[in-house]
Amino acid sequence: MVDGVADGYEAFALVRTAKEIAPDKPVLFVARDGQRLPAIIEALAFAAPGLPVLELPAWDCLPYDRVSPGADAAARRLDALSAMIALAKKPHRAVILTTANALL
Protein backbone atom coordinates (compact mmCIF):
# COMPACT_ATOMS: atom_id res chain seq x y z
CA MET A 1 0.00 0.00 0.00
CA VAL A 2 1.34 3.39 -1.01
CA ASP A 3 -0.11 6.56 0.46
CA GLY A 4 0.71 10.24 0.33
CA VAL A 5 1.86 10.43 -3.29
CA ALA A 6 1.82 14.03 -4.51
CA ASP A 7 -0.85 15.06 -7.00
CA GLY A 8 0.42 14.70 -10.53
CA TYR A 9 2.98 12.04 -9.57
CA GLU A 10 0.50 9.18 -9.11
CA ALA A 11 0.98 7.81 -12.63
CA PHE A 12 4.76 7.68 -12.29
CA ALA A 13 4.45 5.96 -8.90
CA LEU A 14 2.03 3.44 -10.44
CA VAL A 15 4.40 2.70 -13.33
CA ARG A 16 7.31 2.18 -10.97
CA THR A 17 5.22 -0.05 -8.70
CA ALA A 18 4.00 -2.08 -11.67
CA LYS A 19 7.52 -2.54 -13.05
CA GLU A 20 9.56 -3.08 -9.90
CA ILE A 21 7.33 -4.30 -7.09
CA ALA A 22 4.65 -6.26 -8.94
CA PRO A 23 6.08 -7.10 -12.38
CA ASP A 24 3.78 -10.09 -12.95
CA LYS A 25 0.65 -8.89 -11.16
CA PRO A 26 -1.88 -6.11 -11.58
CA VAL A 27 -1.67 -3.02 -9.38
CA LEU A 28 -4.85 -1.49 -7.92
CA PHE A 29 -5.15 2.29 -7.64
CA VAL A 30 -8.10 3.77 -5.73
CA ALA A 31 -8.56 7.43 -6.64
CA ARG A 32 -10.20 9.88 -4.28
CA ASP A 33 -12.94 10.67 -6.81
CA GLY A 34 -14.06 9.99 -10.35
CA GLN A 35 -12.81 13.33 -11.63
CA ARG A 36 -9.18 12.25 -11.06
CA LEU A 37 -9.40 9.08 -13.16
CA PRO A 38 -9.24 10.69 -16.65
CA ALA A 39 -6.12 12.67 -15.66
CA ILE A 40 -4.44 9.54 -14.31
CA ILE A 41 -5.35 7.54 -17.43
CA GLU A 42 -3.84 10.28 -19.60
CA ALA A 43 -0.70 10.44 -17.46
CA LEU A 44 -0.30 6.64 -17.57
CA ALA A 45 -0.57 6.71 -21.37
CA PHE A 46 2.31 9.22 -21.37
CA ALA A 47 4.46 7.52 -18.71
CA ALA A 48 4.02 3.91 -19.90
CA PRO A 49 2.31 3.68 -23.30
CA GLY A 50 2.27 -0.12 -23.40
CA LEU A 51 0.96 -0.69 -19.88
CA PRO A 52 -2.57 -2.16 -19.87
CA VAL A 53 -5.01 0.01 -17.90
CA LEU A 54 -8.42 -1.14 -16.69
CA GLU A 55 -10.93 1.37 -15.36
CA LEU A 56 -13.65 0.19 -13.00
CA PRO A 57 -16.07 3.13 -12.96
CA ALA A 58 -18.53 3.90 -10.19
CA TRP A 59 -22.24 3.46 -10.67
CA ASP A 60 -24.03 6.53 -12.00
CA CYS A 61 -26.68 6.38 -9.26
CA LEU A 62 -26.73 5.99 -5.50
CA PRO A 63 -27.46 2.68 -3.75
CA TYR A 64 -31.17 2.21 -3.08
CA ASP A 65 -31.96 5.08 -5.44
CA ARG A 66 -35.22 5.03 -7.37
CA VAL A 67 -33.45 5.05 -10.73
CA SER A 68 -31.56 2.14 -12.21
CA PRO A 69 -27.94 2.42 -13.30
CA GLY A 70 -27.44 3.54 -16.87
CA ALA A 71 -26.62 0.99 -19.55
CA ASP A 72 -23.29 2.68 -20.28
CA ALA A 73 -22.13 2.48 -16.66
CA ALA A 74 -23.23 -1.15 -16.37
CA ALA A 75 -21.48 -2.07 -19.63
CA ARG A 76 -18.24 -0.35 -18.64
CA ARG A 77 -18.26 -2.08 -15.24
CA LEU A 78 -18.96 -5.50 -16.77
CA ASP A 79 -16.18 -4.97 -19.30
CA ALA A 80 -13.72 -4.12 -16.51
CA LEU A 81 -14.86 -7.02 -14.33
CA SER A 82 -14.50 -9.52 -17.18
CA ALA A 83 -11.00 -8.17 -17.88
CA MET A 84 -10.17 -8.66 -14.18
CA ILE A 85 -11.35 -12.27 -14.38
CA ALA A 86 -8.96 -12.77 -17.30
CA LEU A 87 -6.19 -11.18 -15.21
CA ALA A 88 -6.94 -13.58 -12.36
CA LYS A 89 -6.64 -16.56 -14.70
CA LYS A 90 -3.45 -15.33 -16.34
CA PRO A 91 -1.80 -12.64 -14.18
CA HIS A 92 0.38 -10.06 -15.86
CA ARG A 93 1.43 -6.47 -15.36
CA ALA A 94 -1.52 -4.05 -15.50
CA VAL A 95 -3.03 -1.15 -13.60
CA ILE A 96 -6.61 -1.25 -12.34
CA LEU A 97 -8.03 2.21 -11.69
CA THR A 98 -11.12 2.78 -9.59
CA THR A 99 -12.62 4.94 -6.86
CA ALA A 100 -13.84 4.20 -3.35
CA ASN A 101 -17.43 4.71 -4.53
CA ALA A 102 -16.94 2.14 -7.28
CA LEU A 103 -15.78 -0.45 -4.76
CA LEU A 104 -18.86 -0.08 -2.56
Secondary structure, 3 states (H helix, E strand, C coil): CCCCCCCCCHHHHHHHHHHHHCCCCEEEEEECCCCCHHHHHHHHHHHCCCCCEEEECCCCCCCCCCCCCCHHHHHHHHHHHHHHHHHHHCCCCEEEEEEHHHHC
